[in-house]
Amino acid sequence: MRKISLIQLSSWSVALVVFLSIAAAGRLARAQSNNGAQSFDVPLTLFVFVPCAAGGAGEVVDLSGSLHVVEQFRFNPDGTFHFISHFNPQGVSGIGETTGAKYQGTGVTQSEENVTAGAQEFTTVDNFRIIGQGPDNNFLVHSVFHFTFNANGILTATVSASSDQCK
């Protein structure tokens, strides 16, 4: 197993971080007007480099399907806010551009956000797998991101740990 930086993460992880950032803008308004839960599907198209494919030469895999999203949110009378989101691929499959091999995208991502007296804490754990035909071309990505901001909006803590593995 080797450690990788955020820039080296799979397109899947980067897409989720971007999606979470875009979704963040509407969370507070939704929570204030409607405590509860919602679920929806988002079309998903990804091009992911699988380094263990094609006998170790690697190949780009074109994936498509949908991302099923479940959100739970609560806006409390004391002004605190709690948000949890759960993402998992549904029917995500694709073809390797070099070998024509078939792949399936599976996994789960969970994010949690807490806001108290202006301070904010955000954690995301991502586990994504691209499962290919035959031996030794499955690609597993695991990443954890955590950010804490104080009431002045200053970043006071951050954790970023990522790994990928071919099996």
Secondary structure, 3 states (H helix, E strand, C coil): CEECCHHHCCHHHHHHHHHHHHHHHHHHHHHHHCCEEEEEEEEEEEEEEECCCHHHCCEEEEEEEEEEEEEEEEECCCCCEEEEEEEEEEEEEEEECCCCCEEEEEEEEEEEEEEECCEEEEEEEEEEEEEECCCCCCEEEEEEEEEEECCCCCEEEEEEEEEEEEC
